[in-house]
Each structure stands twice: as C-alpha cells, then as structure tokens.
Amino acid sequence: MCYDLITVEPISSKEKAAIGELAVASDLLKRGFHVLIPFGDYSAYDLVIERSLAEGSSFERVQVKYTKSDGDVIKIKARSHSVVKGNVTTTRLYDPTVAEWVAAYDATTDACYYIPTTELVSFISGEIHLRLSSPKNGKKSVRWADEYTQI
C-alpha cells in the first residue's frame, strides 16, 4: 500500500528526512543515475550519484532536505546543526567541500529540486528560497523553482 506523502504528515524529523531521501533517490533512479547510500550516519551527505561520462564515471555527493512549501515559495535550509544535549554546538553551511548538490524534496508539490552547492556559498543565512509563483511585490530577481529541477 502506498501512502500519499502530501496528506500524511510525518511524525518526526527523522521520518521527514527518510521520506526526503527516498523521494530524491527514486527521482534520481528514474533519471538513470546509479544511487549509492553511505553506510552509517557519519557522512555530511545522504546519497552519492554515479554520473556516466564518455571518459568514465564521476561520483557526486548529494545532501537531501525535506521541506513543505506554502505553494508560493520553497524554503530550503542549506545547513546542518550539530546538537549536543539539546544545544546547537556547530552550524555547517553546505558548500562544495561537503557535497556537490543539495536536493530538496518538497512535500507540497511532490517534486525534487537540485541546487549546486557552488551557488550556496554566498548564502550566509544558510537558506535558499525558490519561487513557485510570481512574488506579490513584483520583485524581478528571484530564483524560479523550475530552473532547479535538473541535476
């Protein structure tokens, strides 16, 4: 039996992470990539894809995020926190030294979005916004979600 991910709300952040990872892995498999899953919970990335090239293969690390947009904007946290005894001890922004991609599964649109970490270097807040619809204030310089559907 399959569950509708849009209407069934995961209970914990661990469940949300698992749903996001499975959705992204499934999307990548449908696109023809080989998907590798690191053993254990020690890596700064969640998946590795193998990209076939004319001269061989390349491997790219993917950090996955689960999010739920409001239908207008997808907010993606491109950072992680180390927590010890309930306190945040370290915040790490994702950059090319950690992973090549941040992939976001948006439960509202049931779609995956792929942001190269080279674009995240300038985001000091560690959050990127992708637009699904035109901003009400008429702002022209936005990142359109549909520009991030390819990897």
Residue pairs with C-beta under 8 A, 6 or more apart in sequence:
5 19
5 23
5 107
5 110
6 107
6 108
6 110
10 16
10 19
10 66
16 66
17 46
17 64
17 66
19 66
19 105
19 107
20 64
20 65
20 66
20 67
20 104
20 105
21 46
21 47
21 64
23 105
23 110
23 112
24 46
24 47
24 62
24 64
24 103
24 105
24 112
25 35
25 37
25 47
27 112
28 35
28 47
28 49
28 62
28 151
29 35
31 151
33 49
33 50
33 51
33 151
34 49
34 50
35 47
35 48
35 49
35 50
36 47
36 48
36 49
36 50
36 59
37 46
37 47
37 48
38 45
38 46
38 47
38 48
43 61
44 61
44 63
44 80
44 92
44 94
44 98
44 99
45 61
45 62
45 63
45 98
45 99
46 62
46 63
46 64
47 61
47 62
47 64
47 103
48 59
48 60
48 61
48 62
49 59
49 60
49 62
49 151
50 57
50 58
50 59
51 57
51 58
51 59
51 60
60 99
60 100
60 101
61 98
61 99
61 100
61 101
62 99
62 100
62 101
62 102
62 103
63 80
63 94
63 98
63 99
63 101
63 102
63 103
63 117
64 102
64 103
64 104
64 105
65 76
65 77
65 78
65 102
65 103
65 104
65 105
66 104
66 105
66 107
67 74
67 75
67 76
67 77
67 104
67 105
67 106
67 107
68 106
68 107
68 108
69 75
69 106
69 108
69 109
69 132
70 108
71 108
71 132
71 133
72 131
72 132
72 133
73 129
73 130
73 131
73 132
74 104
74 106
74 108
74 109
74 113
74 129
74 130
74 131
74 132
74 145
75 127
75 128
75 129
76 102
76 104
76 113
76 115
76 127
76 128
76 129
76 130
77 126
77 127
78 93
78 94
78 102
78 115
78 117
78 120
78 123
78 126
78 127
78 128
79 91
79 92
79 93
79 94
79 126
79 127
80 91
80 92
80 94
81 88
81 90
81 91
81 92
82 88
82 89
82 90
82 91
82 92
83 89
91 126
92 98
93 120
93 123
93 124
93 126
94 102
94 117
94 120
94 126
95 117
95 120
95 121
96 117
96 118
96 121
98 117
99 117
100 116
100 117
101 114
101 115
101 116
101 117
101 151
102 114
102 115
102 117
102 120
102 128
103 112
103 113
103 114
103 115
103 151
104 112
104 113
104 114
104 115
104 130
105 111
105 112
106 112
106 113
109 132
109 145
111 145
111 149
112 149
113 130
113 145
113 148
113 149
114 148
114 149
114 150
114 151
115 128
115 148
119 128
120 126
120 128
128 143
129 142
129 143
130 143
130 144
130 145
130 148
131 142
131 143
131 144
131 145
132 145
135 142
